[in-house]
Amino acid sequence: MKTYGGPSVTLLFLQIGSIMTRFTAASSAIYGSSRAASELAEQKQAPTALLVRNDGGRPVPCFVIAALPALLSFIALSEYGKSVLDYAAESSGTPMVFVSLTIFVAHLKSSKERRRRRQNSVNNFRGGFIREASSWFGTSFCCVVVLS
């Protein structure tokens, strides 16, 4: 490839495509996690404060909660001299931790509700104890990831 003193056109298009791919992955992760948390709130398996929507129907609290870890990780990474592209590559899946955390918490909440109604979820034939233990492990792991 001839560069003529600057980057080649092919390399430029590849860099633009790489940037667009990373930002698309990050925005879809934030969009998906905010919608998932909003749907869980509508089913009363998440706090009702997540039901607040703006005029366009977007779940604002869910979006803020999903975008906050990505913003905080960007700030933390920028102090060490990482570039924006490195940040996008490393943290485009950060909001998915929030999705996993809400799913684990919703599962634990539904298990608690089944126990309250005397529908024993631990002793059923489908492995309820293992499912509940794995949800506790997943919740703990997500909390460690968010706090670290």
Residue frames as qw, qx, qy, qz and C-alpha x, y, z in Angstrom:
[[0.000, 0.889, 0.459, 0.000, 0.00, 0.00, 0.00],
 [0.383, 0.352, -0.028, 0.854, 1.33, 3.40, -0.92],
 [0.287, -0.653, -0.542, 0.444, 0.83, 5.96, 1.79],
 [0.264, 0.695, 0.215, 0.633, 1.84, 9.20, 0.04],
 [0.145, 0.370, -0.372, 0.839, 3.06, 10.67, 3.30],
 [0.513, -0.226, 0.330, -0.760, -0.08, 9.79, 5.26],
 [0.515, 0.014, 0.828, -0.219, -2.25, 6.81, 6.08],
 [0.035, -0.058, -0.806, -0.588, -3.61, 4.87, 3.16],
 [0.538, -0.137, -0.159, -0.816, -7.28, 5.10, 2.29],
 [0.732, -0.140, -0.651, -0.146, -7.76, 1.41, 3.09],
 [0.428, -0.082, -0.657, 0.615, -6.19, 1.80, 6.52],
 [0.183, -0.078, 0.187, -0.962, -8.31, 4.89, 7.16],
 [0.673, -0.164, -0.362, -0.624, -11.51, 2.99, 6.30],
 [0.684, -0.128, -0.701, 0.157, -10.46, 0.09, 8.53],
 [0.215, -0.020, -0.534, 0.818, -9.85, 2.46, 11.43],
 [0.415, -0.103, -0.008, -0.904, -13.21, 4.17, 10.93],
 [0.740, -0.141, -0.549, -0.362, -14.91, 0.77, 10.74],
 [0.538, -0.071, -0.711, 0.448, -13.16, -0.33, 13.92],
 [0.048, -0.029, 0.368, -0.928, -14.28, 2.80, 15.77],
 [0.582, -0.106, -0.211, -0.778, -17.87, 2.42, 14.56],
 [0.709, -0.112, -0.691, -0.086, -17.95, -1.26, 15.56],
 [0.371, -0.069, -0.670, 0.639, -16.73, -0.53, 19.07],
 [0.219, 0.003, 0.243, -0.945, -19.16, 2.32, 19.65],
 [0.656, -0.104, -0.441, -0.604, -22.01, 0.25, 18.23],
 [0.624, -0.134, -0.751, 0.171, -21.22, -2.59, 20.64],
 [0.171, -0.073, -0.545, 0.817, -21.06, -0.19, 23.58],
 [0.382, -0.021, 0.015, -0.924, -24.30, 1.60, 22.69],
 [0.692, -0.128, -0.569, -0.425, -26.19, -1.65, 22.08],
 [0.492, -0.123, -0.760, 0.407, -25.00, -3.00, 25.43],
 [0.043, 0.090, 0.397, -0.912, -26.25, 0.14, 27.20],
 [0.528, -0.029, -0.267, -0.806, -29.52, 0.12, 25.24],
 [0.667, -0.110, -0.713, -0.185, -30.14, -3.57, 25.92],
 [0.382, -0.141, -0.728, 0.551, -29.32, -3.43, 29.60],
 [0.185, 0.044, 0.257, -0.948, -31.48, -0.35, 30.19],
 [0.629, -0.053, -0.376, -0.678, -34.46, -1.95, 28.43],
 [0.613, -0.099, -0.781, 0.066, -33.99, -5.24, 30.28],
 [0.183, -0.116, -0.627, 0.748, -33.93, -3.50, 33.66],
 [0.373, 0.023, 0.012, -0.927, -37.01, -1.48, 32.71],
 [0.674, -0.079, -0.584, -0.445, -38.90, -4.64, 31.72],
 [0.481, -0.127, -0.786, 0.367, -37.94, -6.30, 35.00],
 [0.055, 0.088, 0.413, -0.905, -39.31, -3.25, 36.84],
 [0.544, -0.026, -0.268, -0.795, -42.58, -3.50, 34.89],
 [0.725, -0.126, -0.659, -0.154, -42.88, -7.12, 36.02],
 [0.555, -0.738, 0.145, -0.356, -42.24, -5.96, 39.61],
 [0.943, -0.127, -0.100, 0.291, -38.97, -7.87, 39.86],
 [0.505, 0.178, -0.125, 0.835, -36.84, -4.71, 40.12],
 [0.106, -0.454, -0.406, 0.786, -37.30, -1.41, 42.00],
 [0.302, 0.776, 0.553, 0.033, -40.18, 0.71, 40.72],
 [0.115, -0.818, 0.126, 0.550, -37.86, 3.74, 40.49],
 [0.331, -0.200, 0.701, 0.599, -36.59, 2.20, 37.25],
 [0.341, 0.589, 0.724, 0.108, -39.99, 2.76, 35.62],
 [0.053, 0.811, 0.072, -0.578, -39.45, 6.51, 35.15],
 [0.591, 0.331, 0.515, 0.525, -39.43, 7.37, 31.43],
 [0.059, -0.370, 0.086, 0.923, -38.91, 10.60, 29.53],
 [0.542, 0.495, 0.100, -0.671, -41.21, 11.99, 26.81],
 [0.477, 0.458, -0.640, -0.392, -39.66, 9.69, 24.21],
 [0.948, -0.146, -0.095, -0.266, -40.38, 6.59, 26.31],
 [0.604, 0.414, -0.588, 0.343, -36.74, 5.98, 27.23],
 [0.754, -0.586, -0.282, 0.089, -36.03, 4.56, 30.70],
 [0.159, 0.860, -0.291, 0.388, -33.79, 7.36, 32.02],
 [0.564, -0.659, 0.461, -0.186, -32.76, 5.84, 35.41],
 [0.943, 0.021, 0.314, 0.113, -31.94, 2.53, 33.73],
 [0.644, 0.684, -0.052, 0.339, -29.84, 4.29, 31.11],
 [0.099, -0.857, 0.383, -0.332, -27.93, 6.24, 33.76],
 [0.764, -0.444, 0.456, -0.103, -27.30, 3.10, 35.80],
 [0.916, 0.247, 0.245, 0.200, -26.12, 1.21, 32.71],
 [0.513, 0.756, -0.087, 0.397, -23.90, 4.04, 31.43],
 [0.375, -0.879, 0.247, -0.161, -22.38, 5.00, 34.78],
 [0.828, -0.349, 0.363, 0.248, -19.94, 2.04, 35.05],
 [0.718, 0.454, 0.243, 0.469, -18.72, 2.69, 31.51],
 [0.094, 0.920, -0.043, 0.378, -18.21, 6.38, 32.27],
 [0.581, -0.756, 0.298, -0.040, -16.40, 5.62, 35.51],
 [0.867, -0.088, 0.345, 0.348, -14.15, 3.08, 33.84],
 [0.532, 0.701, 0.125, 0.458, -13.34, 5.61, 31.12],
 [0.176, -0.927, 0.189, -0.272, -12.33, 8.16, 33.74],
 [0.765, -0.525, 0.362, 0.092, -10.25, 5.55, 35.59],
 [0.839, 0.197, 0.317, 0.397, -8.54, 4.41, 32.41],
 [0.370, 0.861, 0.044, 0.347, -7.80, 7.92, 31.17],
 [0.407, -0.870, 0.278, -0.018, -5.60, 8.62, 34.19],
 [0.744, -0.317, 0.517, 0.282, -3.23, 5.88, 33.05],
 [0.029, 0.562, -0.503, -0.656, -2.84, 7.23, 29.54],
 [0.439, 0.257, 0.842, 0.180, -5.05, 4.75, 27.72],
 [0.115, 0.041, -0.398, -0.909, -6.57, 6.02, 24.49],
 [0.618, 0.133, 0.205, -0.747, -10.29, 6.21, 23.80],
 [0.728, 0.251, -0.529, -0.356, -10.07, 3.25, 21.44],
 [0.318, 0.160, -0.881, 0.311, -8.47, 1.07, 24.10],
 [0.320, 0.037, 0.565, -0.759, -11.25, 2.07, 26.49],
 [0.708, 0.207, -0.109, -0.666, -13.94, 1.22, 23.95],
 [0.638, 0.237, -0.722, -0.125, -12.39, -2.17, 23.26],
 [0.241, 0.107, -0.846, 0.463, -11.98, -3.05, 26.93],
 [0.163, 0.201, 0.647, -0.718, -15.24, -1.78, 28.38],
 [0.413, -0.020, -0.444, -0.795, -17.85, -2.16, 25.65],
 [0.578, -0.264, -0.753, -0.172, -19.30, -5.08, 27.63],
 [0.100, 0.078, -0.616, 0.777, -19.29, -3.33, 31.02],
 [0.522, -0.090, 0.104, -0.841, -23.04, -2.55, 30.97],
 [0.740, -0.028, -0.603, -0.297, -23.73, -6.25, 30.43],
 [0.291, 0.032, -0.788, 0.541, -22.51, -6.81, 33.99],
 [0.337, 0.017, 0.321, -0.885, -25.52, -4.74, 35.07],
 [0.723, 0.042, -0.381, -0.575, -27.84, -6.94, 33.00],
 [0.614, 0.036, -0.778, 0.128, -26.41, -10.09, 34.58],
 [0.069, 0.037, -0.646, 0.759, -26.67, -8.59, 38.05],
 [0.523, 0.010, 0.114, -0.845, -30.34, -7.67, 37.58],
 [0.757, 0.044, -0.546, -0.357, -31.14, -11.15, 36.23],
 [0.467, 0.042, -0.797, 0.381, -29.41, -12.85, 39.18],
 [0.130, 0.001, 0.507, -0.852, -31.17, -10.58, 41.69],
 [0.646, 0.020, -0.158, -0.746, -34.54, -11.15, 39.98],
 [0.702, 0.023, -0.704, -0.105, -34.00, -14.92, 40.17],
 [0.274, 0.000, -0.747, 0.606, -33.13, -14.71, 43.85],
 [0.343, 0.007, 0.258, -0.903, -36.19, -12.55, 44.48],
 [0.733, 0.008, -0.375, -0.567, -38.49, -15.00, 42.69],
 [0.583, 0.021, -0.790, 0.188, -36.97, -17.92, 44.64],
 [0.025, -0.001, -0.607, 0.794, -37.62, -16.06, 47.88],
 [0.545, 0.021, 0.000, -0.838, -41.21, -15.39, 46.81],
 [0.729, 0.015, -0.622, -0.286, -41.75, -19.09, 45.97],
 [0.398, -0.017, -0.787, 0.472, -40.43, -20.06, 49.40],
 [0.217, -0.004, 0.373, -0.902, -42.72, -17.50, 51.01],
 [0.704, 0.055, -0.167, -0.688, -45.68, -19.07, 49.21],
 [0.687, -0.256, 0.655, -0.182, -44.48, -22.47, 50.41],
 [0.875, 0.479, -0.049, -0.047, -43.57, -23.61, 46.92],
 [0.642, -0.596, 0.382, 0.294, -40.25, -25.08, 47.89],
 [0.592, 0.764, -0.238, -0.096, -37.82, -24.17, 45.09],
 [0.129, -0.673, 0.727, -0.047, -34.87, -25.82, 46.81],
 [0.488, -0.141, 0.854, -0.112, -36.19, -29.39, 46.97],
 [0.766, 0.481, 0.110, -0.413, -37.81, -29.66, 43.56],
 [0.878, 0.048, 0.411, 0.239, -36.55, -32.11, 40.97],
 [0.563, 0.782, 0.074, 0.256, -35.13, -29.43, 38.68],
 [0.685, 0.042, -0.195, 0.700, -32.10, -28.60, 40.79],
 [0.127, -0.925, -0.224, -0.280, -33.43, -25.51, 42.56],
 [0.624, -0.712, 0.070, 0.314, -30.64, -25.42, 45.13],
 [0.642, -0.034, 0.344, 0.685, -27.95, -25.40, 42.46],
 [0.226, 0.695, 0.379, 0.568, -29.76, -22.66, 40.54],
 [0.334, -0.927, -0.136, -0.104, -30.11, -20.53, 43.63],
 [0.692, -0.524, 0.188, 0.460, -26.49, -21.10, 44.64],
 [0.558, 0.228, 0.375, 0.705, -25.33, -20.18, 41.15],
 [0.025, 0.855, 0.297, 0.424, -27.42, -17.00, 41.31],
 [0.524, -0.836, 0.017, 0.158, -25.78, -16.09, 44.62],
 [0.694, -0.218, 0.320, 0.608, -22.37, -16.77, 43.10],
 [0.391, 0.531, 0.411, 0.629, -23.22, -14.71, 40.00],
 [0.191, -0.939, -0.209, -0.197, -24.53, -11.84, 42.11],
 [0.626, -0.680, 0.143, 0.353, -21.37, -11.87, 44.22],
 [0.645, 0.044, 0.391, 0.655, -19.16, -11.99, 41.15],
 [0.218, 0.738, 0.362, 0.525, -20.99, -9.09, 39.47],
 [0.365, -0.927, -0.088, -0.006, -20.72, -7.03, 42.65],
 [0.680, -0.450, 0.258, 0.518, -16.98, -7.69, 42.82],
 [0.515, 0.342, 0.423, 0.662, -16.61, -6.66, 39.16],
 [0.001, -0.881, -0.293, -0.373, -18.59, -3.45, 39.70],
 [0.496, -0.863, 0.022, 0.098, -16.70, -2.55, 42.88],
 [0.732, -0.292, 0.284, 0.546, -13.24, -3.28, 41.47]]
